[in-house]
């Protein structure tokens, strides 16, 4: 499909693209470039590419597809290095979680004849780094492209086919529309998850260890999201501020109303909301974006991978099975 | 271990207890009683017990262990029915998510010689009803008991052994301490999840369908919690108001600070928080309360149960794999 694909940055997303491209034989050559030499060596040890270099300009030379896979805060520095080295006719894309900012920061460095088509695969896990990637990451997931109106339709089709070959469904939309949609589907949920986990990490040590013990009651779901890559997420909030603050404002208005319902004991209002929210999850499962298995299909007891018995988190007198000797 | 165990209510938790008791042969007889005859018939069809009756007083007669497994809002009504029918020496427990209220509402109906030991297994899924239960639900999970200081230690030990036999680790604590701890580990996370899913369900239809499509970017995690049983959760917020409002207050203070960091673009503050929160998840995994598998071990692409391709949620021009014919 391509002669040479260059991946700039090789974390969870970049390394997943590399693996999928190899598996599906979508390029003759994969070039990988990173800022840090340790990361490059990790990618080399994993056998993710064919060319490894710390020189981004060298990496993009002759490439017909170049994908930025770094946190968006690094894009300007990357563009300064590669802007003059991109081959005419090359497609230049990325995988960043914000798109308006990306378009603004990349465009000044893109020469005539290079096709800038920003992208955002809606896929990931809470793990990061080259070893966290896997070839199936994009299967059944959406990938959003945000080409400008003036973009070459042939280049857009090529990139669409590329993501299709990785297993994704592709949709084109305006960059600002993307940023507002992702603010509510992704950025505000991350902000809230980071916040509540932060609230817990501020608790006194003994309370905190109880929160960890009893986290299966709901809290632990939030910690997965709040374990996502800190630099990437810092950059998201630095570059999609307005949309995030708008959606956070709506969330806070609704939370004030719910807080009041709790305070005055308005049972019917709560029950109405809690019933309505179930329907949203059903829609997500029907849309193929979520597993219908209970608890995300997490292993439970002996039916899955047995969850180890806690041994190291026992700040209180604990009555063990059949015992009671400490109580 | 017991002659006759009576389960009052047979939803996710009650039916999981019934299955585990049968599997491990912990009682000669399991009696099941429900308010609605449909639920009772469902339990009978599933073969969860030995005695099925709509008469709660009849169900508890001669039982040496009685466990309330209904939403806590129903406890007073249940106690009015069973208070006079409990056998002397019986252990009376429950599985409710709040404990101060439960102690207060149950105690007046408990005759001398009956051992009231409220309990709370920290286990569950977002599914509800008799068919949602499974025997392994409690394995490796904590169960909190909140006996009063005057409680008979032998009875507490018996109930501790019972939960141990179901696979749980048991801890005793004060009811009010339980309620404050669970407010932050469970009740506030649920409130926040319900709230953000509610915010989404208030969006215009076209935006909402986009949120559903792109939910894999974070939002869908919240929907699992927000799909939990509405009546149960209404009752939690009606009966643990003060602790919930206290912890929600802390969450909101922290969120104001984070909102300001986003507004002023304070990258270092965000990065510091987002790094700190990762450690909490690691602690939960180390404590055996969470799987270390990425994405909760959700199926991804072809490596797990294939996630179906979305077909019914395409309000926009969608470029399919290799195509582009609609765009």
Interface residues (C-beta under 8 A of the other chain):
Chain A: X73 X97 X122 X123 X124 X125 X126 X127 X132 X134 X135 X136 X137 X138 X139 X140 X141 X142 X144 X153 X156 X157 X160 X161 X164 X165 X167 X168 X169 X170 X171 X172 X173 X181 X182 X184 X185 X186 X187 X188 X189 X190 X191 X192 X193 X194 X195 X196 X197 X198 X199 X200 X201 X202 X203 X207 X210 X211 X212 X213 X214 X215 X216 X217 X218 X219 X220 X221 X222 X223 X224 X225 X226 X227 X228 X230 X231 X233 X234 X237 X238 X241 X244 X245 X247 X248 X250 X251 X252 X254 X255 X258 X259 X261 X262 X263 X265 X267 X270 X271 X273 X274 X275 X276 X277 X278 X279 X280 X281 X282 X283 X284 X286 X287 X288 X289 X290 X291 X293 X294 X295 X296 X297 X298 X299 X300 X301 X302 X303 X304 X305 X306 X307 X308 X309 X310 X311 X312 X313 X316 X317 X318 X319 X320 X321 X322 X323 X324 X327
Chain B: X73 X97 X122 X123 X124 X125 X126 X127 X132 X134 X135 X136 X137 X138 X139 X140 X141 X142 X144 X153 X156 X157 X160 X161 X164 X165 X167 X168 X169 X170 X171 X172 X173 X181 X182 X184 X185 X186 X187 X188 X189 X190 X191 X192 X193 X194 X195 X196 X197 X198 X199 X200 X201 X202 X203 X207 X210 X211 X212 X213 X214 X215 X216 X217 X218 X219 X220 X221 X222 X223 X224 X225 X226 X227 X228 X230 X231 X233 X234 X237 X238 X241 X244 X245 X247 X248 X250 X251 X252 X254 X255 X258 X259 X261 X262 X263 X265 X267 X270 X271 X273 X274 X275 X276 X277 X278 X279 X280 X281 X282 X283 X284 X286 X287 X288 X289 X290 X291 X293 X294 X295 X296 X297 X298 X299 X300 X301 X302 X303 X304 X305 X306 X307 X308 X309 X310 X311 X312 X313 X316 X317 X318 X319 X320 X321 X322 X323 X324 X327
